Amino acid sequence: MKLTNELIQSRLVAIVRGITREEARIAGAGLVAGGIKFMEVTMNTAGATDMIHDWRLAFDGQAYVGAGTVLNVKMAEEAVSAGAQFLISPNVDLNVISYALERGIDIWPGAMTPTEIAMAFHAGAEVVKLFPMASLGLGYLREIRGPLNHIPLMATGGVTLGNIGQYFEAGACAVGIGSSLLPKEALKAGNRERIAEYAASFVKAAGCPSHFG
């Protein structure tokens, strides 16, 4: 899939959850201005499909827009209809993986155990999301990379500006970042410039390339 290669180059996915449609517009503008290339709205956010649609219209050609917390095929259908270019889930659902692959949509399912990770990869997921990293810890990522070093892992949970480098050193090909990337005070104040500054700091720390596409 095209976007999997882009993801491994970009190394970051911004996760937006539980915000309003107007806040999503502000967040999206700030994240893109800061150099973020992958942005997801979780499907358990009220109005998620509207936000995905808004982002596709506003940032097409600047960033890739996807849906997170895609728990079943119905959610996947709704997300793709809204314009999602990739799907991410916290779990392994073989029906969701099949749905995405049949339509040429990149799917990065979440898994925790070696069995789940291998199952997702063998089902066709080119990258597997290791979740919840905040609880599993970097030691778990390092250990699991031993037998599963052929499977690209995107680590999600617990990523901060101070420890992001450790995630890559431990073997993550990319990271998913939520609250630490999107400061609440800046979002509430509508401060796109401050959000862009945060985003740019993460992009720099991850060593991301500046180009798009």
C-alpha positions in Angstrom: 0.0 0.0 0.0 1.3 3.5 -0.8 0.6 5.0 2.5 2.4 2.4 4.5 5.6 3.5 2.9 4.8 7.1 3.6 4.0 6.3 7.2 7.4 4.7 7.7 9.0 7.8 6.2 6.9 10.2 8.2 7.0 8.3 11.5 4.2 10.1 13.2 0.4 9.8 13.4 -1.5 12.5 15.2 -4.5 11.1 17.1 -7.5 13.4 17.8 -10.2 12.3 20.1 -13.2 13.8 22.0 -13.1 17.3 20.5 -15.7 19.4 18.7 -15.9 20.0 14.9 -14.6 23.5 15.3 -11.7 22.4 17.5 -10.9 19.8 14.9 -10.6 22.5 12.3 -8.2 24.4 14.6 -6.2 21.3 15.5 -5.9 20.2 11.9 -4.6 23.6 10.7 -2.1 23.7 13.5 -0.9 20.1 13.0 -0.5 20.5 9.3 1.3 23.9 9.7 3.7 22.1 12.1 4.5 19.4 9.5 2.4 16.5 10.6 1.6 14.3 7.5 -0.8 11.7 9.1 -3.8 12.7 11.2 -6.6 10.5 12.5 -10.0 11.2 14.1 -11.1 8.4 16.4 -14.5 7.0 15.4 -15.8 7.2 19.0 -15.6 11.0 18.8 -19.0 12.6 18.2 -19.2 13.8 14.7 -16.0 12.0 13.6 -17.1 11.5 10.0 -17.8 15.2 9.7 -14.3 16.0 10.9 -12.7 13.5 8.5 -14.7 15.1 5.7 -13.7 18.6 6.8 -10.0 17.6 7.0 -10.0 16.0 3.5 -11.4 19.2 2.0 -9.1 21.5 3.9 -5.8 19.6 3.8 -5.9 17.4 0.7 -2.4 17.4 -0.7 -0.9 18.5 2.6 -1.7 15.6 4.9 -3.3 12.2 4.9 -6.5 11.9 6.9 -7.7 8.7 8.5 -10.0 7.2 11.1 -9.0 5.6 14.4 -10.8 3.3 16.8 -12.4 1.5 13.8 -13.9 -1.5 15.7 -16.0 -3.1 13.0 -16.9 -3.1 9.3 -19.7 -0.6 9.7 -17.4 1.9 11.2 -14.9 1.3 8.4 -17.6 1.9 5.8 -18.6 5.1 7.5 -15.0 6.3 7.7 -14.2 5.5 4.1 -17.4 7.2 2.9 -16.3 10.3 4.8 -13.0 10.3 3.0 -10.7 8.4 5.3 -7.5 7.4 3.5 -6.3 4.9 6.2 -7.9 3.0 9.1 -6.5 2.3 12.5 -8.0 0.2 15.2 -7.1 -0.9 18.8 -7.8 -4.5 18.0 -7.4 -7.2 15.4 -10.7 -7.7 13.4 -10.1 -9.8 10.4 -13.3 -8.6 8.7 -12.1 -5.0 9.0 -8.7 -5.9 7.6 -10.3 -7.7 4.7 -12.7 -4.8 4.0 -9.8 -2.3 3.9 -7.6 -4.5 1.7 -10.3 -5.2 -0.8 -10.7 -1.4 -1.3 -7.1 -0.5 -1.4 -7.2 1.3 1.9 -4.3 1.0 4.3 -5.2 -0.7 7.6 -3.0 -0.7 10.7 -4.7 -2.8 13.3 -3.9 -2.7 17.0 -2.4 -5.7 18.8 -0.7 -6.5 22.0 0.4 -10.2 22.1 2.8 -11.9 19.6 -0.1 -14.1 18.4 -2.3 -11.0 17.7 0.6 -9.2 16.0 1.4 -12.2 13.7 -2.3 -12.7 13.0 -2.8 -9.1 11.8 0.4 -9.2 9.7 -0.5 -12.5 8.0 -4.0 -11.2 7.3 -2.4 -8.4 5.2 -1.7 -5.5 7.6 1.7 -4.1 6.5 2.1 -2.2 9.8 0.7 -3.4 13.2 -0.1 -0.9 16.0 1.4 -2.0 19.3 -1.1 -0.9 21.9 -1.3 0.1 24.8 2.3 1.1 24.9 1.8 3.4 28.0 1.1 0.2 29.9 3.3 -2.3 28.1 6.5 -0.1 28.2 9.5 0.2 26.1 11.0 -3.0 27.4 8.1 -5.0 25.9 8.6 -3.3 22.5 12.3 -4.2 22.6 11.6 -7.8 23.6 8.9 -8.4 21.1 11.0 -7.0 18.3 13.4 -10.0 18.7 11.2 -12.7 17.2 9.0 -10.3 15.2 11.6 -8.0 13.7 10.1 -8.6 10.2 6.8 -7.0 11.2 6.8 -3.1 11.3 5.3 -1.9 14.6 3.7 1.5 15.2 3.8 2.1 19.0 0.9 4.0 20.4 0.4 5.3 23.9 2.7 7.2 26.3 4.7 9.1 23.7 6.0 12.5 24.8 8.5 14.9 23.4 11.0 13.7 26.0 10.8 10.0 25.2 9.9 9.8 21.5 13.5 9.0 20.6 13.4 6.0 22.9 10.5 4.5 21.0 12.4 4.5 17.8 15.5 3.2 19.5 13.4 0.3 20.8 12.3 -0.6 17.3 9.1 1.3 16.5 8.8 2.2 12.8 6.3 4.9 13.7 4.4 6.3 16.7 0.9 7.4 17.4 0.6 10.5 19.5 -2.5 11.9 21.2 -2.8 14.4 24.1 0.9 15.2 24.3 0.9 16.5 20.8 -2.2 18.6 21.1 -2.1 20.9 24.2 -5.6 21.5 25.6 -5.0 25.1 26.5 -3.9 26.0 23.0 -6.9 24.1 21.5 -9.4 25.8 23.8 -7.9 29.2 23.0 -7.9 28.5 19.3 -4.2 29.1 19.1 -3.2 27.4 15.9 0.3 28.8 16.1 1.0 27.2 19.5 -0.3 23.8 18.2 1.9 24.2 15.1 4.9 24.8 17.4 4.2 21.6 19.4 3.8 19.7 16.2 7.0 21.0 14.7 8.9 20.0 17.9 7.6 16.4 17.5 8.4 16.3 13.8 11.9 17.5 14.5 12.4 15.0 17.4 11.3 12.2 15.1 13.6 13.2 12.3 10.7 13.4 9.9 11.3 14.5 6.3 9.7 17.8 5.4 8.3 16.8 2.0 4.8 15.5 1.4 3.7 12.8 -1.1 
